[in-house]
C-alpha cells in the first residue's frame, strides 16, 4: 500500500506510467502542502522510500522525467 499524503492506494492499482505520473504529481503536491520542503529534496529515492518500495526505483525515475517534461511544456 502506498500512502499519498492522507490518501492511500493499493500498489496494484498503479498499472502503467500514466498512473505512476499522476500519483507522483499528487504526492509532490501533498508534500509541498504538508511542509516547507524544497522541491529539490523530493527525489526518486525519497519517493521510493515513502511509497515503501512498492514500485521500482527505475519506474519512479522515469515518472520524474515525465513530470519534468510536462512541466517544461507549460
mmCIF file of the N, C-alpha and C atoms, coordinates in Angstrom:
data_MODEL
# 
_entry.id   MODEL 
# 
loop_
_atom_site.group_PDB 
_atom_site.id 
_atom_site.type_symbol 
_atom_site.label_atom_id 
_atom_site.label_alt_id 
_atom_site.label_comp_id 
_atom_site.label_asym_id 
_atom_site.label_entity_id 
_atom_site.label_seq_id 
_atom_site.pdbx_PDB_ins_code 
_atom_site.Cartn_x 
_atom_site.Cartn_y 
_atom_site.Cartn_z 
_atom_site.occupancy 
_atom_site.B_iso_or_equiv 
_atom_site.pdbx_formal_charge 
_atom_site.auth_seq_id 
_atom_site.auth_comp_id 
_atom_site.auth_asym_id 
_atom_site.auth_atom_id 
_atom_site.pdbx_PDB_model_num 
ATOM 1   N N  . UNK A 1 1  ? 0.835  -1.173 0.000   1.00 0.00 ? 1  UNK A N  1 
ATOM 2   C CA . UNK A 1 1  ? 0.000  0.000  0.000   1.00 0.00 ? 1  UNK A CA 1 
ATOM 3   C C  . UNK A 1 1  ? 0.878  1.234  0.000   1.00 0.00 ? 1  UNK A C  1 
ATOM 4   N N  . UNK A 1 2  ? 0.496  2.223  -0.790  1.00 0.00 ? 2  UNK A N  1 
ATOM 5   C CA . UNK A 1 2  ? 1.231  3.473  -0.891  1.00 0.00 ? 2  UNK A CA 1 
ATOM 6   C C  . UNK A 1 2  ? 0.427  4.550  -0.179  1.00 0.00 ? 2  UNK A C  1 
ATOM 7   N N  . UNK A 1 3  ? 1.097  5.319  0.653   1.00 0.00 ? 3  UNK A N  1 
ATOM 8   C CA . UNK A 1 3  ? 0.452  6.427  1.337   1.00 0.00 ? 3  UNK A CA 1 
ATOM 9   C C  . UNK A 1 3  ? 0.781  7.701  0.571   1.00 0.00 ? 3  UNK A C  1 
ATOM 10  N N  . UNK A 1 4  ? -0.222 8.388  0.091   1.00 0.00 ? 4  UNK A N  1 
ATOM 11  C CA . UNK A 1 4  ? -0.052 9.654  -0.619  1.00 0.00 ? 4  UNK A CA 1 
ATOM 12  C C  . UNK A 1 4  ? -0.663 10.745 0.234   1.00 0.00 ? 4  UNK A C  1 
ATOM 13  N N  . UNK A 1 5  ? 0.171  11.423 1.009   1.00 0.00 ? 5  UNK A N  1 
ATOM 14  C CA . UNK A 1 5  ? -0.372 12.404 1.930   1.00 0.00 ? 5  UNK A CA 1 
ATOM 15  C C  . UNK A 1 5  ? -1.304 11.689 2.889   1.00 0.00 ? 5  UNK A C  1 
ATOM 16  N N  . UNK A 1 6  ? -2.556 12.047 2.894   1.00 0.00 ? 6  UNK A N  1 
ATOM 17  C CA . UNK A 1 6  ? -3.549 11.389 3.742   1.00 0.00 ? 6  UNK A CA 1 
ATOM 18  C C  . UNK A 1 6  ? -4.283 10.285 2.993   1.00 0.00 ? 6  UNK A C  1 
ATOM 19  N N  . UNK A 1 7  ? -3.990 10.145 1.707   1.00 0.00 ? 7  UNK A N  1 
ATOM 20  C CA . UNK A 1 7  ? -4.662 9.145  0.890   1.00 0.00 ? 7  UNK A CA 1 
ATOM 21  C C  . UNK A 1 7  ? -3.800 7.894  0.798   1.00 0.00 ? 7  UNK A C  1 
ATOM 22  N N  . UNK A 1 8  ? -4.432 6.765  0.632   1.00 0.00 ? 8  UNK A N  1 
ATOM 23  C CA . UNK A 1 8  ? -3.668 5.541  0.404   1.00 0.00 ? 8  UNK A CA 1 
ATOM 24  C C  . UNK A 1 8  ? -4.259 4.817  -0.786  1.00 0.00 ? 8  UNK A C  1 
ATOM 25  N N  . UNK A 1 9  ? -3.405 4.124  -1.517  1.00 0.00 ? 9  UNK A N  1 
ATOM 26  C CA . UNK A 1 9  ? -3.853 3.360  -2.665  1.00 0.00 ? 9  UNK A CA 1 
ATOM 27  C C  . UNK A 1 9  ? -3.173 2.005  -2.641  1.00 0.00 ? 9  UNK A C  1 
ATOM 28  N N  . UNK A 1 10 ? -3.779 1.059  -3.255  1.00 0.00 ? 10 UNK A N  1 
ATOM 29  C CA . UNK A 1 10 ? -3.161 -0.246 -3.407  1.00 0.00 ? 10 UNK A CA 1 
ATOM 30  C C  . UNK A 1 10 ? -2.146 -0.168 -4.525  1.00 0.00 ? 10 UNK A C  1 
ATOM 31  N N  . UNK A 1 11 ? -0.979 -0.753 -4.352  1.00 0.00 ? 11 UNK A N  1 
ATOM 32  C CA . UNK A 1 11 ? 0.052  -0.670 -5.388  1.00 0.00 ? 11 UNK A CA 1 
ATOM 33  C C  . UNK A 1 11 ? -0.377 -1.369 -6.673  1.00 0.00 ? 11 UNK A C  1 
ATOM 34  N N  . UNK A 1 12 ? -1.319 -2.322 -6.598  1.00 0.00 ? 12 UNK A N  1 
ATOM 35  C CA . UNK A 1 12 ? -1.746 -2.997 -7.826  1.00 0.00 ? 12 UNK A CA 1 
ATOM 36  C C  . UNK A 1 12 ? -2.644 -2.110 -8.681  1.00 0.00 ? 12 UNK A C  1 
ATOM 37  N N  . UNK A 1 13 ? -3.114 -0.983 -8.147  1.00 0.00 ? 13 UNK A N  1 
ATOM 38  C CA . UNK A 1 13 ? -3.896 -0.041 -8.939  1.00 0.00 ? 13 UNK A CA 1 
ATOM 39  C C  . UNK A 1 13 ? -2.985 0.710  -9.906  1.00 0.00 ? 13 UNK A C  1 
ATOM 40  N N  . UNK A 1 14 ? -1.749 0.926  -9.505  1.00 0.00 ? 14 UNK A N  1 
ATOM 41  C CA . UNK A 1 14 ? -0.801 1.635  -10.367 1.00 0.00 ? 14 UNK A CA 1 
ATOM 42  C C  . UNK A 1 14 ? -0.318 0.641  -11.414 1.00 0.00 ? 14 UNK A C  1 
ATOM 43  N N  . UNK A 1 15 ? -0.873 0.772  -12.619 1.00 0.00 ? 15 UNK A N  1 
ATOM 44  C CA . UNK A 1 15 ? -0.606 -0.241 -13.620 1.00 0.00 ? 15 UNK A CA 1 
ATOM 45  C C  . UNK A 1 15 ? 0.235  0.235  -14.792 1.00 0.00 ? 15 UNK A C  1 
ATOM 46  N N  . UNK A 1 16 ? 0.243  1.525  -15.046 1.00 0.00 ? 16 UNK A N  1 
ATOM 47  C CA . UNK A 1 16 ? 1.039  1.995  -16.172 1.00 0.00 ? 16 UNK A CA 1 
ATOM 48  C C  . UNK A 1 16 ? 1.694  3.332  -15.837 1.00 0.00 ? 16 UNK A C  1 
ATOM 49  N N  . UNK A 1 17 ? 2.510  3.815  -16.740 1.00 0.00 ? 17 UNK A N  1 
ATOM 50  C CA . UNK A 1 17 ? 3.289  5.021  -16.478 1.00 0.00 ? 17 UNK A CA 1 
ATOM 51  C C  . UNK A 1 17 ? 2.394  6.225  -16.232 1.00 0.00 ? 17 UNK A C  1 
ATOM 52  N N  . UNK A 1 18 ? 1.298  6.330  -16.953 1.00 0.00 ? 18 UNK A N  1 
ATOM 53  C CA . UNK A 1 18 ? 0.389  7.464  -16.744 1.00 0.00 ? 18 UNK A CA 1 
ATOM 54  C C  . UNK A 1 18 ? -0.130 7.484  -15.312 1.00 0.00 ? 18 UNK A C  1 
ATOM 55  N N  . UNK A 1 19 ? -0.482 6.320  -14.791 1.00 0.00 ? 19 UNK A N  1 
ATOM 56  C CA . UNK A 1 19 ? -0.933 6.232  -13.401 1.00 0.00 ? 19 UNK A CA 1 
ATOM 57  C C  . UNK A 1 19 ? 0.176  6.641  -12.434 1.00 0.00 ? 19 UNK A C  1 
ATOM 58  N N  . UNK A 1 20 ? 1.375  6.165  -12.700 1.00 0.00 ? 20 UNK A N  1 
ATOM 59  C CA . UNK A 1 20 ? 2.501  6.494  -11.823 1.00 0.00 ? 20 UNK A CA 1 
ATOM 60  C C  . UNK A 1 20 ? 2.757  7.994  -11.839 1.00 0.00 ? 20 UNK A C  1 
ATOM 61  N N  . UNK A 1 21 ? 2.737  8.601  -13.022 1.00 0.00 ? 21 UNK A N  1 
ATOM 62  C CA . UNK A 1 21 ? 2.974  10.042 -13.143 1.00 0.00 ? 21 UNK A CA 1 
ATOM 63  C C  . UNK A 1 21 ? 1.902  10.813 -12.381 1.00 0.00 ? 21 UNK A C  1 
ATOM 64  N N  . UNK A 1 22 ? 0.639  10.415 -12.530 1.00 0.00 ? 22 UNK A N  1 
ATOM 65  C CA . UNK A 1 22 ? -0.443 11.102 -11.822 1.00 0.00 ? 22 UNK A CA 1 
ATOM 66  C C  . UNK A 1 22 ? -0.288 10.978 -10.313 1.00 0.00 ? 22 UNK A C  1 
ATOM 67  N N  . UNK A 1 23 ? 0.046  9.796  -9.837  1.00 0.00 ? 23 UNK A N  1 
ATOM 68  C CA . UNK A 1 23 ? 0.241  9.589  -8.394  1.00 0.00 ? 23 UNK A CA 1 
ATOM 69  C C  . UNK A 1 23 ? 1.444  10.380 -7.888  1.00 0.00 ? 23 UNK A C  1 
ATOM 70  N N  . UNK A 1 24 ? 2.494  10.460 -8.716  1.00 0.00 ? 24 UNK A N  1 
ATOM 71  C CA . UNK A 1 24 ? 3.679  11.227 -8.339  1.00 0.00 ? 24 UNK A CA 1 
ATOM 72  C C  . UNK A 1 24 ? 3.347  12.712 -8.213  1.00 0.00 ? 24 UNK A C  1 
ATOM 73  N N  . UNK A 1 25 ? 2.564  13.243 -9.160  1.00 0.00 ? 25 UNK A N  1 
ATOM 74  C CA . UNK A 1 25 ? 2.165  14.651 -9.093  1.00 0.00 ? 25 UNK A CA 1 
ATOM 75  C C  . UNK A 1 25 ? 1.375  14.922 -7.807  1.00 0.00 ? 25 UNK A C  1 
ATOM 76  N N  . UNK A 1 26 ? 0.453  14.045 -7.485  1.00 0.00 ? 26 UNK A N  1 
ATOM 77  C CA . UNK A 1 26 ? -0.340 14.191 -6.259  1.00 0.00 ? 26 UNK A CA 1 
ATOM 78  C C  . UNK A 1 26 ? 0.569  14.150 -5.041  1.00 0.00 ? 26 UNK A C  1 
ATOM 79  N N  . UNK A 1 27 ? 1.505  13.217 -5.037  1.00 0.00 ? 27 UNK A N  1 
ATOM 80  C CA . UNK A 1 27 ? 2.435  13.091 -3.918  1.00 0.00 ? 27 UNK A CA 1 
ATOM 81  C C  . UNK A 1 27 ? 3.261  14.363 -3.743  1.00 0.00 ? 27 UNK A C  1 
ATOM 82  N N  . UNK A 1 28 ? 3.787  14.886 -4.833  1.00 0.00 ? 28 UNK A N  1 
ATOM 83  C CA . UNK A 1 28 ? 4.611  16.091 -4.766  1.00 0.00 ? 28 UNK A CA 1 
ATOM 84  C C  . UNK A 1 28 ? 3.783  17.273 -4.256  1.00 0.00 ? 28 UNK A C  1 
ATOM 85  N N  . UNK A 1 29 ? 2.560  17.403 -4.755  1.00 0.00 ? 29 UNK A N  1 
ATOM 86  C CA . UNK A 1 29 ? 1.690  18.486 -4.290  1.00 0.00 ? 29 UNK A CA 1 
ATOM 87  C C  . UNK A 1 29 ? 1.382  18.342 -2.804  1.00 0.00 ? 29 UNK A C  1 
ATOM 88  N N  . UNK A 1 30 ? 1.095  17.120 -2.365  1.00 0.00 ? 30 UNK A N  1 
ATOM 89  C CA . UNK A 1 30 ? 0.807  16.877 -0.953  1.00 0.00 ? 30 UNK A CA 1 
ATOM 90  C C  . UNK A 1 30 ? 2.022  17.178 -0.076  1.00 0.00 ? 30 UNK A C  1 
ATOM 91  N N  . UNK A 1 31 ? 3.201  16.801 -0.540  1.00 0.00 ? 31 UNK A N  1 
ATOM 92  C CA . UNK A 1 31 ? 4.418  17.083 0.214   1.00 0.00 ? 31 UNK A CA 1 
ATOM 93  C C  . UNK A 1 31 ? 4.646  18.594 0.316   1.00 0.00 ? 31 UNK A C  1 
ATOM 94  N N  . UNK A 1 32 ? 4.370  19.305 -0.757  1.00 0.00 ? 32 UNK A N  1 
ATOM 95  C CA . UNK A 1 32 ? 4.559  20.755 -0.752  1.00 0.00 ? 32 UNK A CA 1 
ATOM 96  C C  . UNK A 1 32 ? 3.592  21.428 0.220   1.00 0.00 ? 32 UNK A C  1 
ATOM 97  N N  . UNK A 1 33 ? 2.377  20.908 0.307   1.00 0.00 ? 33 UNK A N  1 
ATOM 98  C CA . UNK A 1 33 ? 1.387  21.478 1.224   1.00 0.00 ? 33 UNK A CA 1 
ATOM 99  C C  . UNK A 1 33 ? 1.676  21.138 2.679   1.00 0.00 ? 33 UNK A C  1 
ATOM 100 N N  . UNK A 1 34 ? 2.213  19.966 2.921   1.00 0.00 ? 34 UNK A N  1 
ATOM 101 C CA . UNK A 1 34 ? 2.339  19.483 4.293   1.00 0.00 ? 34 UNK A CA 1 
ATOM 102 C C  . UNK A 1 34 ? 3.570  20.013 5.021   1.00 0.00 ? 34 UNK A C  1 
ATOM 103 N N  . UNK A 1 35 ? 4.550  20.510 4.292   1.00 0.00 ? 35 UNK A N  1 
ATOM 104 C CA . UNK A 1 35 ? 5.752  21.012 4.955   1.00 0.00 ? 35 UNK A CA 1 
ATOM 105 C C  . UNK A 1 35 ? 6.439  22.037 4.069   1.00 0.00 ? 35 UNK A C  1 
ATOM 106 N N  . UNK A 1 36 ? 7.445  22.630 4.601   1.00 0.00 ? 36 UNK A N  1 
ATOM 107 C CA . UNK A 1 36 ? 8.181  23.634 3.832   1.00 0.00 ? 36 UNK A CA 1 
ATOM 108 C C  . UNK A 1 36 ? 9.380  23.003 3.120   1.00 0.00 ? 36 UNK A C  1 
ATOM 109 N N  . UNK A 1 37 ? 9.171  21.811 2.602   1.00 0.00 ? 37 UNK A N  1 
ATOM 110 C CA . UNK A 1 37 ? 10.250 21.085 1.936   1.00 0.00 ? 37 UNK A CA 1 
ATOM 111 C C  . UNK A 1 37 ? 10.547 21.705 0.570   1.00 0.00 ? 37 UNK A C  1 
ATOM 112 N N  . UNK A 1 38 ? 11.797 21.834 0.264   1.00 0.00 ? 38 UNK A N  1 
ATOM 113 C CA . UNK A 1 38 ? 12.234 22.308 -1.040  1.00 0.00 ? 38 UNK A CA 1 
ATOM 114 C C  . UNK A 1 38 ? 11.967 21.198 -2.055  1.00 0.00 ? 38 UNK A C  1 
ATOM 115 N N  . UNK A 1 39 ? 11.444 21.568 -3.236  1.00 0.00 ? 39 UNK A N  1 
ATOM 116 C CA . UNK A 1 39 ? 11.157 20.556 -4.251  1.00 0.00 ? 39 UNK A CA 1 
ATOM 117 C C  . UNK A 1 39 ? 12.391 19.758 -4.635  1.00 0.00 ? 39 UNK A C  1 
ATOM 118 N N  . UNK A 1 40 ? 13.573 20.351 -4.507  1.00 0.00 ? 40 UNK A N  1 
ATOM 119 C CA . UNK A 1 40 ? 14.802 19.637 -4.807  1.00 0.00 ? 40 UNK A CA 1 
ATOM 120 C C  . UNK A 1 40 ? 15.067 18.480 -3.862  1.00 0.00 ? 40 UNK A C  1 
ATOM 121 N N  . UNK A 1 41 ? 14.407 18.495 -2.718  1.00 0.00 ? 41 UNK A N  1 
ATOM 122 C CA . UNK A 1 41 ? 14.576 17.414 -1.737  1.00 0.00 ? 41 UNK A CA 1 
ATOM 123 C C  . UNK A 1 41 ? 13.700 16.200 -2.049  1.00 0.00 ? 41 UNK A C  1 
ATOM 124 N N  . UNK A 1 42 ? 12.730 16.379 -2.939  1.00 0.00 ? 42 UNK A N  1 
ATOM 125 C CA . UNK A 1 42 ? 11.868 15.260 -3.315  1.00 0.00 ? 42 UNK A CA 1 
ATOM 126 C C  . UNK A 1 42 ? 12.538 14.559 -4.492  1.00 0.00 ? 42 UNK A C  1 
ATOM 127 N N  . UNK A 1 43 ? 13.233 13.504 -4.183  1.00 0.00 ? 43 UNK A N  1 
ATOM 128 C CA . UNK A 1 43 ? 13.988 12.758 -5.186  1.00 0.00 ? 43 UNK A CA 1 
ATOM 129 C C  . UNK A 1 43 ? 13.311 11.424 -5.449  1.00 0.00 ? 43 UNK A C  1 
ATOM 130 N N  . UNK A 1 44 ? 13.690 10.752 -6.532  1.00 0.00 ? 44 UNK A N  1 
ATOM 131 C CA . UNK A 1 44 ? 13.138 9.421  -6.761  1.00 0.00 ? 44 UNK A CA 1 
ATOM 132 C C  . UNK A 1 44 ? 13.380 8.471  -5.581  1.00 0.00 ? 44 UNK A C  1 
ATOM 133 N N  . UNK A 1 45 ? 14.547 8.559  -4.968  1.00 0.00 ? 45 UNK A N  1 
ATOM 134 C CA . UNK A 1 45 ? 14.842 7.689  -3.831  1.00 0.00 ? 45 UNK A CA 1 
ATOM 135 C C  . UNK A 1 45 ? 13.935 8.015  -2.639  1.00 0.00 ? 45 UNK A C  1 
ATOM 136 N N  . UNK A 1 46 ? 13.690 9.296  -2.410  1.00 0.00 ? 46 UNK A N  1 
ATOM 137 C CA . UNK A 1 46 ? 12.779 9.706  -1.331  1.00 0.00 ? 46 UNK A CA 1 
ATOM 138 C C  . UNK A 1 46 ? 11.377 9.137  -1.584  1.00 0.00 ? 46 UNK A C  1 
ATOM 139 N N  . UNK A 1 47 ? 10.881 9.263  -2.820  1.00 0.00 ? 47 UNK A N  1 
ATOM 140 C CA . UNK A 1 47 ? 9.554  8.740  -3.163  1.00 0.00 ? 47 UNK A CA 1 
ATOM 141 C C  . UNK A 1 47 ? 9.534  7.225  -3.007  1.00 0.00 ? 47 UNK A C  1 
ATOM 142 N N  . UNK A 1 48 ? 10.570 6.569  -3.477  1.00 0.00 ? 48 UNK A N  1 
ATOM 143 C CA . UNK A 1 48 ? 10.678 5.109  -3.354  1.00 0.00 ? 48 UNK A CA 1 
ATOM 144 C C  . UNK A 1 48 ? 10.534 4.682  -1.899  1.00 0.00 ? 48 UNK A C  1 
ATOM 145 N N  . UNK A 1 49 ? 11.240 5.368  -1.016  1.00 0.00 ? 49 UNK A N  1 
ATOM 146 C CA . UNK A 1 49 ? 11.184 5.024  0.409   1.00 0.00 ? 49 UNK A CA 1 
ATOM 147 C C  . UNK A 1 49 ? 9.833  5.353  1.009   1.00 0.00 ? 49 UNK A C  1 
ATOM 148 N N  . UNK A 1 50 ? 9.269  6.503  0.646   1.00 0.00 ? 50 UNK A N  1 
ATOM 149 C CA . UNK A 1 50 ? 7.970  6.904  1.188   1.00 0.00 ? 50 UNK A CA 1 
ATOM 150 C C  . UNK A 1 50 ? 6.853  5.976  0.715   1.00 0.00 ? 50 UNK A C  1 
ATOM 151 N N  . UNK A 1 51 ? 6.986  5.436  -0.484  1.00 0.00 ? 51 UNK A N  1 
ATOM 152 C CA . UNK A 1 51 ? 5.988  4.513  -1.022  1.00 0.00 ? 51 UNK A CA 1 
ATOM 153 C C  . UNK A 1 51 ? 6.284  3.064  -0.637  1.00 0.00 ? 51 UNK A C  1 
ATOM 154 N N  . UNK A 1 52 ? 7.259  2.881  0.220   1.00 0.00 ? 52 UNK A N  1 
ATOM 155 C CA . UNK A 1 52 ? 7.541  1.557  0.758   1.00 0.00 ? 52 UNK A CA 1 
ATOM 156 C C  . UNK A 1 52 ? 8.132  0.573  -0.236  1.00 0.00 ? 52 UNK A C  1 
ATOM 157 N N  . UNK A 1 53 ? 8.764  1.074  -1.287  1.00 0.00 ? 53 UNK A N  1 
ATOM 158 C CA . UNK A 1 53 ? 9.394  0.193  -2.264  1.00 0.00 ? 53 UNK A CA 1 
ATOM 159 C C  . UNK A 1 53 ? 8.406  -0.591 -3.114  1.00 0.00 ? 53 UNK A C  1 
ATOM 160 N N  . UNK A 1 54 ? 7.147  -0.127 -3.158  1.00 0.00 ? 54 UNK A N  1 
ATOM 161 C CA . UNK A 1 54 ? 6.134  -0.871 -3.913  1.00 0.00 ? 54 UNK A CA 1 
ATOM 162 C C  . UNK A 1 54 ? 6.292  -0.737 -5.423  1.00 0.00 ? 54 UNK A C  1 
ATOM 163 N N  . UNK A 1 55 ? 7.033  0.254  -5.868  1.00 0.00 ? 55 UNK A N  1 
ATOM 164 C CA . UNK A 1 55 ? 7.389  0.406  -7.277  1.00 0.00 ? 55 UNK A CA 1 
ATOM 165 C C  . UNK A 1 55 ? 8.902  0.406  -7.375  1.00 0.00 ? 55 UNK A C  1 
ATOM 166 N N  . UNK A 1 56 ? 9.402  0.015  -8.517  1.00 0.00 ? 56 UNK A N  1 
ATOM 167 C CA . UNK A 1 56 ? 10.859 0.013  -8.669  1.00 0.00 ? 56 UNK A CA 1 
ATOM 168 C C  . UNK A 1 56 ? 11.369 1.445  -8.760  1.00 0.00 ? 56 UNK A C  1 
ATOM 169 N N  . UNK A 1 57 ? 12.591 1.631  -8.341  1.00 0.00 ? 57 UNK A N  1 
ATOM 170 C CA . UNK A 1 57 ? 13.223 2.939  -8.416  1.00 0.00 ? 57 UNK A CA 1 
ATOM 171 C C  . UNK A 1 57 ? 13.282 3.415  -9.867  1.00 0.00 ? 57 UNK A C  1 
ATOM 172 N N  . UNK A 1 58 ? 13.493 2.509  -10.800 1.00 0.00 ? 58 UNK A N  1 
ATOM 173 C CA . UNK A 1 58 ? 13.557 2.862  -12.220 1.00 0.00 ? 58 UNK A CA 1 
ATOM 174 C C  . UNK A 1 58 ? 12.225 3.420  -12.709 1.00 0.00 ? 58 UNK A C  1 
ATOM 175 N N  . UNK A 1 59 ? 11.103 2.824  -12.265 1.00 0.00 ? 59 UNK A N  1 
ATOM 176 C CA . UNK A 1 59 ? 9.785  3.324  -12.665 1.00 0.00 ? 59 UNK A CA 1 
ATOM 177 C C  . UNK A 1 59 ? 9.552  4.729  -12.114 1.00 0.00 ? 59 UNK A C  1 
ATOM 178 N N  . UNK A 1 60 ? 9.965  4.957  -10.890 1.00 0.00 ? 60 UNK A N  1 
ATOM 179 C CA . UNK A 1 60 ? 9.799  6.267  -10.271 1.00 0.00 ? 60 UNK A CA 1 
ATOM 180 C C  . UNK A 1 60 ? 10.684 7.295  -10.977 1.00 0.00 ? 60 UNK A C  1 
ATOM 181 N N  . UNK A 1 61 ? 11.907 6.914  -11.311 1.00 0.00 ? 61 UNK A N  1 
ATOM 182 C CA . UNK A 1 61 ? 12.799 7.829  -12.032 1.00 0.00 ? 61 UNK A CA 1 
ATOM 183 C C  . UNK A 1 61 ? 12.213 8.199  -13.393 1.00 0.00 ? 61 UNK A C  1 
ATOM 184 N N  . UNK A 1 62 ? 11.633 7.228  -14.089 1.00 0.00 ? 62 UNK A N  1 
ATOM 185 C CA . UNK A 1 62 ? 11.007 7.500  -15.385 1.00 0.00 ? 62 UNK A CA 1 
ATOM 186 C C  . UNK A 1 62 ? 9.811  8.441  -15.216 1.00 0.00 ? 62 UNK A C  1 
ATOM 187 N N  . UNK A 1 63 ? 9.050  8.261  -14.151 1.00 0.00 ? 63 UNK A N  1 
ATOM 188 C CA . UNK A 1 63 ? 7.909  9.144  -13.883 1.00 0.00 ? 63 UNK A CA 1 
ATOM 189 C C  . UNK A 1 63 ? 8.384  10.565 -13.589 1.00 0.00 ? 63 UNK A C  1 
ATOM 190 N N  . UNK A 1 64 ? 9.493  10.701 -12.857 1.00 0.00 ? 64 UNK A N  1 
ATOM 191 C CA . UNK A 1 64 ? 10.057 12.025 -12.594 1.00 0.00 ? 64 UNK A CA 1 
ATOM 192 C C  . UNK A 1 64 ? 10.419 12.708 -13.907 1.00 0.00 ? 64 UNK A C  1 
ATOM 193 N N  . UNK A 1 65 ? 11.015 11.985 -14.823 1.00 0.00 ? 65 UNK A N  1 
ATOM 194 C CA . UNK A 1 65 ? 11.380 12.569 -16.113 1.00 0.00 ? 65 UNK A CA 1 
ATOM 195 C C  . UNK A 1 65 ? 10.141 13.032 -16.868 1.00 0.00 ? 65 UNK A C  1 
ATOM 196 N N  . UNK A 1 66 ? 9.099  12.240 -16.818 1.00 0.00 ? 66 UNK A N  1 
ATOM 197 C CA . UNK A 1 66 ? 7.842  12.591 -17.486 1.00 0.00 ? 66 UNK A CA 1 
ATOM 198 C C  . UNK A 1 66 ? 7.216  13.836 -16.858 1.00 0.00 ? 66 UNK A C  1 
ATOM 199 N N  . UNK A 1 67 ? 7.245  13.928 -15.549 1.00 0.00 ? 67 UNK A N  1 
ATOM 200 C CA . UNK A 1 67 ? 6.719  15.113 -14.860 1.00 0.00 ? 67 UNK A CA 1 
ATOM 201 C C  . UNK A 1 67 ? 7.529  16.342 -15.272 1.00 0.00 ? 67 UNK A C  1 
ATOM 202 N N  . UNK A 1 68 ? 8.856  16.213 -15.350 1.00 0.00 ? 68 UNK A N  1 
ATOM 203 C CA . UNK A 1 68 ? 9.708  17.324 -15.783 1.00 0.00 ? 68 UNK A CA 1 
ATOM 204 C C  . UNK A 1 68 ? 9.360  17.757 -17.203 1.00 0.00 ? 68 UNK A C  1 
ATOM 205 N N  . UNK A 1 69 ? 9.142  16.807 -18.097 1.00 0.00 ? 69 UNK A N  1 
ATOM 206 C CA . UNK A 1 69 ? 8.790  17.119 -19.491 1.00 0.00 ? 69 UNK A CA 1 
ATOM 207 C C  . UNK A 1 69 ? 7.453  17.844 -19.537 1.00 0.00 ? 69 UNK A C  1 
ATOM 208 N N  . UNK A 1 70 ? 6.485  17.374 -18.769 1.00 0.00 ? 70 UNK A N  1 
ATOM 209 C CA . UNK A 1 70 ? 5.168  18.020 -18.750 1.00 0.00 ? 70 UNK A CA 1 
ATOM 210 C C  . UNK A 1 70 ? 5.250  19.431 -18.183 1.00 0.00 ? 70 UNK A C  1 
ATOM 211 N N  . UNK A 1 71 ? 6.087  19.627 -17.177 1.00 0.00 ? 71 UNK A N  1 
ATOM 212 C CA . UNK A 1 71 ? 6.241  20.957 -16.581 1.00 0.00 ? 71 UNK A CA 1 
ATOM 213 C C  . UNK A 1 71 ? 6.925  21.920 -17.558 1.00 0.00 ? 71 UNK A C  1 
ATOM 214 N N  . UNK A 1 72 ? 7.831  21.414 -18.370 1.00 0.00 ? 72 UNK A N  1 
ATOM 215 C CA . UNK A 1 72 ? 8.515  22.269 -19.337 1.00 0.00 ? 72 UNK A CA 1 
ATOM 216 C C  . UNK A 1 72 ? 7.563  22.741 -20.433 1.00 0.00 ? 72 UNK A C  1 
ATOM 217 N N  . UNK A 1 73 ? 6.539  21.960 -20.730 1.00 0.00 ? 73 UNK A N  1 
ATOM 218 C CA . UNK A 1 73 ? 5.574  22.316 -21.774 1.00 0.00 ? 73 UNK A CA 1 
ATOM 219 C C  . UNK A 1 73 ? 4.641  23.440 -21.330 1.00 0.00 ? 73 UNK A C  1 
ATOM 220 N N  . UNK A 1 74 ? 4.520  23.653 -20.036 1.00 0.00 ? 74 UNK A N  1 
ATOM 221 C CA . UNK A 1 74 ? 3.598  24.683 -19.521 1.00 0.00 ? 74 UNK A CA 1 
ATOM 222 C C  . UNK A 1 74 ? 4.163  26.061 -19.647 1.00 0.00 ? 74 UNK A C  1 
# 
